[in-house]
Amino acid sequence: MASAAQTATNAATFRRLMGFLAPYRASMIVSVALAFVSQAGSLAIPWLIGVIVQAIRDGKRHEVAQLIVVVVVVGVAKGAATLGRRLISGKQALGVELDMRNALYRKFVRLSFGFFDRHQTGQLMSRATVDLQSVRFFLGYGLIFFFQHIFTTVGVAVLLFVISWKLALIALAFSPALVALAYRYSRVSHPILRDVQQKMADLATVAEENIVGVHVVKSFAQEQGEQDKFERRSETLFGSSVRANRQRAFYVPLLSFLPLFGQAAVLLVGGDMVTHRQLSLANFVAFNLYLAMVILPLRMLGMWIGEGQRATASGERIFELLDEPEAIADRPGATVIPAGPGAISFDHVTFGYDPEAPVLHDISLELAAGSTVALIGLTGSGKTSLVSLIPRFYDVQQGAVRIDGADVRDVTLGSLRQEIGIIAQDAFLFSASVRDNLTFGAPGATAEQIRLAAERAQAHQFIEQLPEGYDTVIGERGVTLSGGQRQRLAIARTLLVDPRILILDDATASVDASTEAHIRRGLGEVMRDRTTLIIAHRLSTISLADEIVVLERGKIAARGRHGDLIGTNAVYREIYEHGRVEPAAAA
């Protein structure tokens, strides 16, 4: 029952893969037609050779010369058709790959944070590269060759029966066994090939993590340990690949060998028929040429079945991504967020990354428009989780988050996030120019606006000292800059958007005390008349807040000013006395 279900799943996956060919229906038809023309030329040449052999035997030299010219013309036409087919099918293959890659990326950028929390980057990249290549190769080339081989097989079979039905029956007697063997190969190869694809993704995950985390690996002197881990994954992939290769090594030679029985039988019986003048020498030569022609398609049958199964296995992994529900998406009828000063309301909010294990419990909190509120608490108290609900990176399980009276779930994501600026502790920068990084959220910003934002973030001075100033291309993830410089660029990038609400998630943790003092002066101006939430462990940064909200185990433990909380709230006092609210180490 399970195998029948898997067969149905494979068939459904294959039909969906074929759907990617729909935009290329016309080119597909032309390509198949050219393949038929090419194979028709191939079918004509053995017949012409047989006629030439007969003409030579009959001493018709003039007719032989004419027939050779015809063979050359047919060969040229066949070559032209093959060239056209290759050009068209090649472009079609690249087009299919482009469409699938765009579809995957379009899905990637719309999936929620929760999806990326559950999936490894290497696994996702493997599906967007290795699996995609497998599907592209089969849809772009495999199907054309499949139709070409089918046409050749059917055409040759018809011609064999025309020449000699007795020899044709002998030659094709082994076809049922060949078909059964090919079907068996297709059934047993799919799970192994899918396992190989998964093992390749596992290997890519280890490689990606070690490249991204190379500083951690070297800091802890774990090069050998990570190499051993990579080698173990490599060996696992090697083992799966060997099993797939062993399977292929068993079935493909069998698929190639069975037709030889028919060829041997034809030579034996056909030779006897020529000897007894039951078959002309010309027809005997043509028959064997046709028979040799059909052996290659039959031999290739196993390979293309294997490629089809590999493409189907890859297609399943790709469709798992494309079918992933977008947990955070615009609701039907969602509207643009209404204008307002930026008041925020948490109304009995309960939330957990795992619905069975909430990290926020029944939180109700009103933040007045234009106010600045600091969120503090011990690690795991829910500070970052709470602010992540405002731009709707995650949805609440119960309750509601509102901005200026509008439930964030009822407005479009685009309009919502344009009104919220977030500066995190880990500042991510793209491998692009400083200017491109600063204008990422505001591509239409003028040079004056860019400079002003950089000055407010205390970044203009060091930018001017870069080799090309604002046009300097920084390294991947901003590795050519110091931590403090990256953070100041991230702050400037957010300020350039001019958001209604500003969220600072330990935004000054990567800068020294002197730089932080300059940034705080800039932030003090920018935060004026703008609702701001600060997650920080520095007392100097928290001092920017109008009030402090203390979180403990996902609940609000207290709120007020430092002078009030230090004497009334044990959690705040513990954090303060243990040095958690203090200047961080210099960047």
MARDO-815990 format. One record per residue (C-alpha): residue in one letter; x negated, y, z. Coordinates in steps of 0.02 Angstrom, whole numbers, plus 50000, padded with zeros to 5 digits. Each point is the difference from the previous one (the first is absolute). Layout:
MARDO-815990
 type     X     Y     Z
    A     X     Y     Z
...
***
This chain:
MARDO-815990
 type     X     Y     Z
    M 50000 50000 50000
    A 49857 50115 50043
    S 49917 49969 49831
    A 50162 50039 49909
    A 50015 50162 50098
    Q 49820 50043 49960
    T 50030 49964 49816
    A 50150 50117 50002
    T 49895 50134 50087
    N 49861 49981 49872
    A 50125 50016 49857
    A 50076 50156 50077
    T 49827 50076 50024
    F 49953 49961 49820
    R 50159 50083 49936
    R 49962 50156 50102
    L 49824 50004 49929
    M 50073 49992 49826
    G 50100 50155 50044
    F 49839 50101 49994
    L 49991 49961 49814
    A 50168 50085 49966
    P 49924 50170 49957
    Y 49886 49912 49876
    R 50133 49896 49914
    A 49963 50074 49829
    S 49811 49975 50012
    M 50030 49826 50068
    I 50106 49955 49849
    V 49870 50071 49880
    S 49861 49910 50092
    V 50093 49833 49995
    A 50039 50028 49815
    L 49816 50031 49962
    A 49956 49845 50100
    F 50122 49901 49891
    V 49922 50074 49842
    S 49827 49955 50063
    Q 50052 49823 50040
    A 50093 49984 49834
    G 49834 50038 49916
    S 49918 49869 50108
    L 50133 49874 49948
    A 49980 50043 49816
    I 49812 49976 49995
    P 49997 49810 50036
    W 50133 49974 49866
    L 49897 50101 49876
    I 49844 49901 50046
    G 50095 49839 49965
    V 50051 50068 49829
    I 49819 50051 49966
    V 49941 49824 50045
    Q 50127 49928 49878
    A 49947 50124 49864
    I 49817 49954 50027
    R 50045 49817 49985
    D 50095 50035 49840
    G 49856 50104 49929
    K 50102 50162 49986
    R 49857 50122 50030
    H 50095 50156 49943
    E 50144 49960 50118
    V 49876 49971 50141
    A 49928 50175 49978
    Q 50174 50077 50002
    L 50047 49904 50157
    I 49841 50057 50088
    V 50047 50181 49962
    V 50172 49966 50075
    V 49920 49927 50157
    V 49892 50157 50017
    V 50153 50114 49980
    V 50098 49899 50128
    G 49851 50006 50118
    V 49988 50190 49983
    A 50186 50019 50032
    K 49986 49886 50150
    G 49854 50103 50068
    A 50094 50164 49975
    A 50153 49931 50090
    T 49890 49938 50142
    L 49915 50171 50014
    G 50167 50090 50006
    R 50069 49878 50128
    R 49848 50021 50113
    L 50008 50189 49992
    I 50186 50005 50038
    S 49998 49866 50136
    G 49847 50081 50079
    K 50087 50168 50013
    Q 50156 49912 50063
    A 49901 49911 50135
    L 49925 50163 50060
    G 50172 50082 49997
    V 50073 49862 50108
    E 49856 50018 50122
    L 50025 50189 50006
    D 50186 49981 50035
    M 49975 49872 50137
    R 49859 50099 50080
    N 50107 50157 50001
    A 50147 49904 50071
    L 49891 49932 50141
    Y 49926 50169 50041
    R 50171 50081 49994
    K 50054 49870 50128
    F 49845 50021 50108
    V 50023 50187 50026
    R 50183 49977 50047
    L 49981 49859 50125
    S 50012 50047 50184
    F 49860 50006 50127
    G 50075 49843 50076
    F 49960 49902 49842
    F 49817 50051 50002
    D 49992 49962 50186
    R 50045 49819 49957
    H 49893 49974 49844
    Q 49813 50003 49973
    T 49927 50118 49871
    G 49896 49864 49916
    Q 50155 49893 49974
    L 50091 50144 49917
    M 49852 50046 49890
    S 49982 49820 49944
    R 50179 49999 49938
    A 49973 50163 49908
    T 49843 49937 49913
    V 49971 49811 49990
    D 50184 49951 49991
    L 50037 50139 49878
    Q 49860 49945 49883
    S 50066 49823 50000
    V 50175 50057 49952
    R 49935 50122 49870
    F 49895 49866 49914
    F 50144 49880 49984
    L 50134 50125 49948
    G 49884 50091 49881
    Y 49917 49851 49918
    G 50063 49836 50068
    L 50177 50013 49933
    I 49938 50045 49825
    F 49885 49850 49996
    F 50139 49893 50070
    F 50119 50047 49859
    Q 49857 49981 49876
    H 49962 49825 50061
    I 50185 49952 49999
    F 50015 50060 49819
    T 49843 49905 49952
    T 50058 49841 50085
    V 50174 50004 49922
    G 49935 50052 49829
    V 49867 49866 49998
    A 50124 49868 50059
    V 50117 50044 49855
    L 49858 49992 49873
    L 49937 49836 50071
    F 50173 49923 49973
    V 50006 50071 49824
    I 49833 49921 49957
    S 50032 49833 50085
    W 50135 49965 50125
    K 49918 49836 50052
    L 49835 50084 50043
    A 50094 50143 50083
    L 50090 49881 50117
    I 49835 49918 50044
    A 49915 50169 50029
    L 50140 50067 50109
    A 50030 49840 50097
    F 49898 50066 50145
    S 50092 50168 50009
    P 50126 49946 50135
    A 49857 49948 50114
    L 49913 50164 49963
    V 50154 50103 50044
    A 50029 49901 50160
    L 49818 50025 50053
    A 50009 50187 49963
    Y 50160 50015 50102
    R 49919 49907 50144
    Y 49850 50116 49993
    S 50112 50153 50008
    R 50087 49933 50156
    V 49845 49955 50100
    S 49893 50150 49950
    H 50114 50139 50062
    P 49978 49981 50190
    I 49811 49980 49984
    L 49983 50151 49887
    R 50106 50103 50118
    D 49889 49946 50144
    V 49847 50055 49901
    Q 50078 50172 49974
    Q 50035 50015 50187
    K 49823 49948 50046
    M 49933 50132 49880
    A 50106 50130 50090
    D 49933 49941 50169
    L 49823 50020 49937
    A 50038 50174 49933
    T 50069 50047 50172
    V 49838 49955 50088
    A 49896 50092 49870
    E 50109 50156 50011
    E 49996 50003 50190
    N 49811 49983 50005
    I 49974 50139 49873
    V 50118 50119 50089
    G 49938 49951 50172
    V 49815 49989 49956
    H 49954 50125 50138
    V 50084 49891 50132
    V 49917 49844 49932
    K 49828 50078 50006
    S 50030 50086 50168
    F 50033 49832 50082
    A 49866 49909 49898
    Q 50131 49879 49933
    E 49933 49988 49822
    Q 49965 49815 50017
    G 50167 49964 50082
    E 50095 50090 49863
    Q 49896 49915 49867
    D 50044 49832 50079
    K 50184 50047 49999
    F 49990 50050 49818
    E 49910 49839 49956
    R 50133 49897 50089
    R 50136 50086 49899
    S 49895 49977 49843
    E 49981 49815 50036
    T 50187 49985 50028
    L 50030 50083 49832
    F 49868 49888 49923
    G 50088 49846 50067
    S 50169 50053 49931
    S 49922 50047 49833
    V 49911 49831 49992
    R 50165 49911 50030
    A 50081 50101 49861
    N 49851 49967 49886
    R 50002 49815 50042
    Q 50183 49994 49957
    R 49967 50092 49837
    A 49851 49886 49962
    F 50114 49849 50017
    Y 50151 50059 49901
    V 49924 50105 49860
    P 49886 49861 49931
    L 50148 49881 50005
    L 50104 50125 49903
    S 49857 50013 49876
    F 49965 49814 49991
    L 50175 49931 49968
    P 50015 50076 49824
    L 49841 49909 49951
    F 50091 49834 50012
    G 50120 50061 49867
    Q 49857 50063 49892
    A 49908 49833 50011
    A 50158 49905 49956
    V 50030 50114 49849
    L 49823 49971 49936
    L 50022 49813 50015
    V 50174 49985 49923
    G 49979 50145 49877
    G 49836 49932 49934
    D 50084 49834 49967
    M 50143 50089 49910
    V 49877 50093 49886
    T 49910 49837 49963
    H 50164 49919 49947
    R 50051 50157 49903
    Q 50148 50033 50114
    L 49931 50175 50035
    S 49896 50114 49890
    L 49829 50055 50056
    A 50054 50183 49991
    N 50147 49969 50117
    F 49891 49898 50115
    V 49874 50143 50012
    A 50139 50129 50026
    F 50084 49890 50131
    N 49841 49985 50102
    L 49963 50185 49985
    Y 50175 50038 50064
    L 49980 49874 50138
    A 49835 50080 50052
    M 50087 50169 49997
    V 50136 49945 50121
    I 49877 49925 50124
    L 49935 50171 50055
    P 50172 50069 50045
    L 50037 49839 50094
    R 49835 50014 50091
    M 50035 50182 50042
    L 50169 49952 50069
    G 49925 49956 50169
    M 49902 50162 50009
    W 50149 50111 49961
    I 50110 49904 50121
    G 49868 50030 50132
    E 49990 50186 49957
    G 50189 50010 50005
    Q 50002 49922 50172
    R 49862 50117 50059
    A 50097 50149 49934
    T 50158 49939 50085
    A 49908 49977 50165
    S 49929 50176 49983
    G 50172 50064 49950
    E 50075 49932 50161
    R 49872 50097 50102
    I 50029 50159 49899
    F 50189 49987 50014
    E 49986 49977 50188
    L 49933 50177 50002
    L 50121 50071 49873
    D 50147 49921 50094
    E 49943 50065 50170
    P 50141 50109 50066
    E 49958 50183 50027
    A 50040 50011 50184
    I 49980 50189 50000
    A 50090 50075 49851
    D 50125 50135 49958
    R 50175 49953 50050
    P 50138 50012 49869
    G 50058 50180 50001
    A 49845 50066 50090
    T 49983 50188 49987
    V 49856 50123 50010
    I 49961 50045 50179
    P 50088 50163 50043
    A 49900 50156 50037
    G 49967 50036 50182
    P 49874 50055 50129
    G 49942 49823 50045
    A 50095 49944 50155
    I 49971 49814 50038
    S 50117 49885 50095
    F 49972 49821 50058
    D 50171 49930 50044
    H 49991 49839 50104
    V 49863 49931 49888
    T 49944 49819 50015
    F 49866 49934 49884
    G 49881 49854 49981
    Y 49887 49936 49861
    D 50074 49833 50047
    P 50186 50026 50032
    E 49989 49872 50140
    A 49863 50100 50090
    P 50043 50187 50007
    V 49860 50122 50037
    L 50118 50148 50026
    H 50151 49984 50114
    D 50152 50114 49994
    I 49902 50161 49978
    S 50097 50163 49996
    L 49898 50156 49971
    E 50042 50173 49934
    L 49861 50107 49926
    A 50047 50180 49967
    A 49957 50077 49833
    G 49829 50083 50004
    S 49948 49916 50161
    T 49836 49908 50027
    V 50010 49837 50097
    A 49857 49887 50053
    L 50032 49813 50015
    I 49884 49909 50118
    G 49997 49829 50078
    L 49893 49847 50024
    T 49954 49894 49849
    G 50154 49908 49938
    S 50124 50119 50078
    G 50079 50037 49830
    K 49936 50174 49955
    T 49953 49965 49819
    S 50153 49888 49978
    L 50113 50142 50054
    V 49929 50129 49879
    S 49999 49871 49858
    L 50190 49999 50007
    I 50011 50185 49953
    P 49937 49982 49819
    R 50090 49833 49996
    F 49847 49891 49981
    Y 50107 49878 50098
    D 50186 49997 50037
    V 50073 49994 50175
    Q 50088 49842 50057
    Q 50124 50102 50103
    G 50040 50183 50016
    A 49950 50138 49879
    V 49863 50126 49962
    R 50064 50167 49938
    I 49916 50154 49928
    D 50105 50158 50009
    G 50152 49890 50029
    A 49971 49886 49848
    D 49969 49815 50030
    V 49835 49961 49915
    R 50080 49843 49925
    D 50128 50106 49907
    V 49876 50110 49907
    T 49883 49958 49857
    L 49827 49941 50049
    G 49918 50123 49881
    S 50083 50153 50073
    L 49977 49937 50179
    R 49814 49969 49988
    Q 49967 50163 49910
    E 50057 50087 50159
    I 49884 49902 50115
    G 49812 50018 50010
    I 49901 49861 50085
    I 49818 50009 50051
    A 49938 49833 50067
    Q 49841 49957 50093
    D 49935 49896 49854
    A 49994 50128 49859
    F 50016 49913 49830
    L 49928 50090 49850
    F 50002 49946 49818
    S 49847 49980 49890
    A 50032 50165 49911
    S 49949 50182 50012
    V 50028 50100 50159
    R 50127 50105 49906
    D 50098 49847 49942
    N 50004 49932 50178
    L 50062 50165 50071
    T 50137 50019 49869
    F 50059 49818 50011
    G 50167 50052 50075
    A 50008 50170 49915
    P 49933 49981 49823
    G 50057 50175 49952
    A 49903 50090 50136
    T 49896 50151 49946
    A 49816 50023 50035
    E 50041 50131 50129
    Q 50122 49885 50091
    I 49871 49861 50000
    R 49866 50113 50072
    L 50118 50067 50135
    A 50049 49825 50056
    A 49817 49949 50006
    E 49957 50153 50104
    R 50139 49963 50124
    A 49934 49823 50018
    Q 49822 50066 50021
    A 49949 49906 49842
    H 49962 50142 49877
    Q 49824 50030 50062
    F 49936 49822 49979
    I 50094 49980 49834
    E 49908 50150 49930
    Q 49836 49917 50048
    L 50039 49842 49900
    P 49907 49981 49832
    E 50152 50047 49894
    G 50105 50085 50133
    Y 50184 49957 49983
    D 49962 49901 49843
    T 49880 49881 50089
    V 50054 49818 49979
    I 49995 49913 50168
    G 49966 49814 50017
    E 50128 49864 50021
    R 50106 50030 50158
    G 49894 50157 50030
    V 49847 49902 50059
    T 49882 50137 49940
    L 50071 50118 50133
    S 49988 49996 50189
    G 50149 49950 50104
    G 50031 50180 50051
    Q 49992 50060 49820
    R 50122 49868 49942
    Q 50120 50048 50139
    R 49992 50184 49957
    L 50038 49963 49817
    A 50148 49894 50055
    I 50063 50143 50107
    A 49981 50123 49856
    R 50091 49880 49884
    T 50148 49994 50118
    L 50003 50187 50029
    L 50007 50030 49813
    V 50166 49908 49992
    D 50072 50125 50127
    P 50112 49871 50087
    R 50149 50037 50111
    I 49936 49874 50128
    L 49819 49965 50044
    I 49939 49837 50080
    L 49824 49992 50070
    D 49952 49821 50044
    D 49834 50023 50092
    A 49956 50116 49857
    T 49850 50080 50086
    A 49925 49841 50070
    S 49864 49992 49866
    V 49930 50176 50023
    D 49886 50074 50130
    A 50058 50120 50133
    S 49937 50154 49906
    T 50087 49952 49838
    E 50157 49953 50094
    A 50007 50174 50077
    H 49999 50078 49826
    I 50131 49878 49936
    R 50110 50032 50150
    R 49998 50185 49963
    G 50053 49963 49821
    L 50131 49877 50057
    G 50068 50124 50126
    E 50041 50118 49857
    V 50068 49863 49887
    M 50109 49924 50137
    R 50089 50164 50030
    D 50186 49982 49954
    R 49970 49818 49954
    T 50052 49847 50102
    T 49842 49907 50048
    L 49971 49833 50086
    I 49827 49967 50067
    I 49931 49829 50048
    A 49835 50036 50085
    H 49885 49949 50142
    R 49908 50165 50014
    L 50064 50122 50129
    S 49942 50143 49888
    T 50112 49939 49858
    I 50146 49962 50115
    S 49989 50178 50065
    L 50071 50057 49832
    A 50167 49920 50047
    D 50148 50089 50076
    E 50040 49842 50097
    I 49938 49822 50025
    V 50100 49840 49981
    V 49930 49848 50091
    L 50040 49828 49927
    E 49987 49841 50101
    R 50039 49828 49926
    G 50108 50074 49864
    K 50101 50114 50112
    I 49989 50183 50048
    A 49923 50006 50172
    A 49995 50189 50020
    R 49994 50165 49908
    G 49938 50172 50050
    R 49840 50101 50010
    H 49831 49943 50065
    G 50020 50091 50165
    D 50167 49917 50031
    L 49953 49825 49945
    I 49833 49985 50089
    G 50087 50005 50167
    T 50161 49908 49959
    N 49961 49862 49875
    A 49886 49855 50045
    V 49971 49946 49821
    Y 49944 50173 49944
    R 49891 50018 50155
    E 49919 49830 49967
    I 49963 50046 49820
    Y 49927 50166 50052
    E 49897 49935 50146
    H 49926 49855 49901
    G 49933 50120 49870
    R 50124 49955 49861
    V 50047 50182 49979
    E 49827 50071 49970
    P 49885 50062 49864
    A 49951 49857 49885
    A 49823 49962 49950
    A 49926 50113 49869
    A 50021 49944 49819
***
